Amino acid sequence: MADENIPAHLECAICMKLLLEPVSVPCGHTFCQTCLEQALGYRNLCAVCRAPVPPGQAVNILIRSMISEQYPRALASRRREVEEELRQAEQHAEEERQREVAGDAPVQTEANGAGGDVIILPVLRHKRPMLPQCRIGHELDSQGELVVNFAVQGGRRICMMLPEGNSGICMNVEHLRPAGRQAAQVTLVGKFRVRLTEQPHLHEDGFELGRFEAYFDTPLPLHLLGREAPQEGADGEEPAPLVAEAAMQAVERQLEMLGSGSRYVFTENCGEPPAALRRRPGGTLTSADLEALSFWLLGAIRGDNIWRKKWVESTDTQKRLVACRKILKEAGARPVLNLPGSDSWMHPTQSSWSSLVLLLVVLAALLAKALGLFDSWGRNPSRQTLSSRRFN
């Protein structure tokens, strides 16, 4: 940037660097988009004059075009700097993943070294596909109790799998309530996806024990991790952070329509959005952040097991985000969020018919009472005679 003298009004007041994706707020100050979003994460005030700043400010196209035309070398240097920050963040996120996979569970490396680390986990079968980051309460039968007790004695990890298939979710045992008068119950928290490296074998206690390897989505290319919107007429894909934000805005609109009570129930059922929405230092979102957010969105939307299984097994974060955004966008005012007891949303005609039948029954009862049918039935001589005969 030394070759080009950048005027002060084209520098961000937060990072003190050339504006990248400039956003002008109502008070007149302009910031980098990521810098502004980080600042608004603390308070909805301008970082310079403390004037109120409503969320959802758009990029200033005029300033962006001016910087691109008048300071191309400085802009290219600024973008290279951001790319390097993204690379470092991606590397750090991958290291965090590997530490999570290692954890406290028994791990060994395959002899050929080609398949990476192998995790030995007890297997618990479940008819519904689980999700990473999900939290479930599960009632255990005698076999399931053996599986969980085995896990608690080791690394507190089990693999939840469908009745058929070779992949599942590695889950941590968060809480176990031993069997008393009722069946034992366990609270499980999803961590990451795993796939079998060989068919599971039976443990001496009768449950399955498998050898698994962890797998994750394919890392997103840097141009999809950035937040720069595609230029007009460009055929490139939309950056993943923009897709994720659009999906989250659609979720927020759904919650606003349902009211504050439903928001609480939704949060209890689906949990808070993952930390991907809280920007890392430097305002970057990693592939791991976006993968976690895509699975949270997947769990927040109602869908059948086939649809859910398809996207759980997919390793394409971008397509998963786009699919979730599409469902939320096309839903409009029709609720599609995953709330307890919301099956009628998926079948509104069934709910309407049930309400109509109940209304007709109530009206018929009121009409019968008004006509005195209940009284005449009670004074029926034949009924009284029959009753007296029974007592005699």
C-alpha positions, -999 to 999 in steps of 0.1 A, spaced: 0 0 0 30 23 2 30 30 -35 -4 46 -32 -13 74 -8 -47 65 7 -67 94 19 -79 93 55 -116 91 45 -110 58 28 -95 42 58 -115 22 84 -117 40 118 -116 6 135 -87 -13 118 -70 18 104 -66 1 71 -80 6 36 -118 0 35 -127 -35 24 -164 -39 16 -172 -4 30 -204 1 49 -216 36 56 -238 40 87 -266 67 91 -243 91 110 -220 93 80 -190 72 91 -178 43 70 -162 10 82 -151 -23 67 -181 -47 68 -164 -72 91 -151 -45 114 -186 -30 117 -202 -63 124 -178 -71 152 -184 -37 167 -222 -41 165 -218 -74 182 -211 -55 214 -234 -25 210 -255 -11 182 -236 22 182 -212 38 158 -176 31 169 -167 68 163 -195 90 175 -217 65 194 -248 73 173 -273 44 171 -267 20 141 -295 -3 130 -283 -38 119 -284 -49 83 -264 -20 67 -256 -26 30 -222 -22 13 -216 13 -2 -213 4 -38 -200 39 -48 -171 39 -24 -162 3 -32 -161 11 -69 -140 43 -63 -114 23 -43 -113 -4 -70 -107 21 -98 -84 46 -81 -63 23 -57 -61 -11 -74 -27 -20 -60 -36 -11 -24 -68 -30 -27 -50 -61 -41 -26 -59 -12 -54 -56 13 -71 -86 -2 -39 -107 0 -37 -97 37 -72 -109 43 -65 -142 25 -35 -148 47 -56 -142 78 -81 -168 64 -54 -193 58 -41 -190 94 -77 -192 108 -83 -223 87 -51 -239 100 -60 -231 136 -95 -245 132 -81 -277 118 -58 -281 147 -88 -276 171 -107 -303 153 -78 -328 156 -76 -321 193 -113 -327 197 -111 -360 178 -83 -372 199 -100 -361 232 -98 -387 260 -111 -416 239 -89 -446 231 -73 -438 198 -48 -457 177 -32 -451 143 -37 -476 115 -7 -496 105 -5 -483 69 -9 -447 81 -32 -440 52 -65 -437 71 -54 -415 99 -65 -421 135 -89 -448 143 -114 -443 172 -127 -473 190 -163 -466 201 -193 -486 214 -223 -484 190 -259 -474 199 -285 -477 172 -312 -450 167 -339 -448 141 -335 -410 135 -303 -395 121 -284 -375 147 -265 -342 140 -232 -329 152 -237 -303 180 -272 -318 188 -282 -325 224 -307 -353 230 -322 -372 260 -324 -409 253 -342 -436 273 -320 -467 276 -330 -503 274 -308 -529 291 -285 -532 260 -282 -494 257 -274 -492 294 -245 -516 289 -232 -494 260 -233 -462 280 -218 -477 311 -189 -490 289 -185 -455 275 -185 -438 309 -157 -460 321 -135 -448 292 -137 -416 272 -174 -410 277 -180 -414 239 -204 -435 219 -214 -437 182 -250 -432 174 -258 -449 141 -289 -457 121 -301 -494 121 -284 -496 87 -254 -478 74 -217 -474 80 -216 -438 94 -228 -421 125 -222 -393 150 -196 -395 178 -215 -383 209 -203 -374 244 -222 -388 275 -231 -356 293 -253 -370 320 -265 -404 330 -294 -411 353 -291 -447 366 -321 -471 364 -344 -470 394 -381 -475 392 -379 -461 357 -356 -469 328 -321 -453 328 -318 -421 308 -288 -404 292 -281 -370 278 -259 -371 247 -241 -342 229 -231 -347 193 -194 -339 184 -185 -349 149 -192 -375 122 -175 -408 120 -175 -437 95 -167 -474 101 -133 -486 89 -145 -522 93 -176 -541 104 -182 -538 141 -177 -568 163 -196 -580 194 -182 -571 228 -183 -599 254 -213 -580 270 -233 -583 238 -231 -548 223 -213 -537 191 -179 -522 193 -166 -505 161 -135 -489 147 -142 -455 132 -124 -426 116 -137 -390 119 -146 -371 87 -156 -335 80 -168 -314 51 -144 -305 24 -127 -272 33 -142 -242 14 -120 -224 -10 -108 -190 2 -130 -171 -23 -161 -186 -7 -149 -179 28 -146 -141 21 -175 -118 25 -172 -99 -8 -205 -101 -27 -202 -113 -63 -199 -85 -88 -230 -78 -110 -231 -102 -139 -206 -126 -124 -212 -163 -126 -194 -172 -94 -209 -188 -63 -222 -166 -35 -198 -165 -6 -208 -189 21 -210 -163 50 -236 -144 30 -256 -175 24 -255 -183 61 -265 -148 71 -295 -149 47 -306 -182 62 -302 -169 98 -323 -138 89 -350 -161 76 -350 -181 109 -353 -148 127 -383 -138 106 -400 -171 114 -394 -166 151 -408 -131 150 -440 -145 134 -443 -172 161 -439 -149 191 -416 -147 221 -429 -179 237 -421 -199 207 -386 -184 206 -379 -198 241 -392 -233 231 -372 -232 199 -340 -224 218 -347 -251 243 -353 -276 214 -325 -266 190 -301 -248 212 -283 -215 206 -267 -209 172 -231 -221 173 -202 -198 179 -198 -193 141 -221 -162 144 -197 -147 169 -168 -136 147 -133 -148 154 -106 -122 159 -101 -105 126 -137 -110 116 -131 -143 98 -153 -173 95 -136 -207 89 -149 -237 71 -154 -254 105 -175 -225 117 -197 -226 86 -200 -264 88 -212 -262 124 -237 -235 114 -250 -255 85 -258 -284 108 -275 -262 133 -297 -249 105 -304 -285 94 -316 -293 129 -337 -261 131 -358 -270 100 -384 -297 101 -377 -325 76 -381 -363 72 -353 -388 80 -344 -393 43 -338 -356 37 -319 -352 70 -297 -383 63 -288 -370 29 -274 -338 42 -257 -353 73 -237 -376 50 -229 -348 26 -194 -332 28 -204 -300 10 -210 -271 34 -220 -247 7 -247 -269 -8 -261 -277 27 -263 -239 35 -280 -232 2 -305 -260 7 -314 -247 42 -317 -211 29 -339 -223 0 -364 -240 23 -366 -211 47 -370 -186 19 -397 -206 0 -416 -211 33 -426 -175 35 -452 -171 63 -456 -209 66 -438 -221 98 -410 -247 91 -390 -245 123 -384 -276 143 -406 -271 174 -422 -298 196 -458 -306 186 -456 -288 153 -465 -317 131 -497 -299 121 -476 -273 103 -465 -300 79 -501 -312 75 -524 -281 79 -554 -298 63 -552 -326 89 -552 -301 117 -582 -282 102 -603 -314 98 -596 -324 134 -607 -290 147 -638 -291 125 -648 -325 138 -643 -314 174 -664 -283 168 -693 -303 153 -693 -327 183 -695 -297 207 -723 -281 187 -743 -314 185 -740 -318 223 -753 -282 229 -782 -287 204 -792 -320 222 -792 -303 255 -813 -273 242 -839 -297 228 -841 -316 261 -829 -349 245 -807 -357 275 -837 -351 299 -861 -373 279 -835 -400 277 -831 -399 315 -869 -402 319 -873 -431 295 -898 -456 311 -883 -486 294 -849 -476 308 -863 -472 343 -880 -506 341 -849 -523 329 -829 -507 357 -854 -519 384 -853 -554 370 -816 -555 373 -818 -545 410 -845 -570 416 
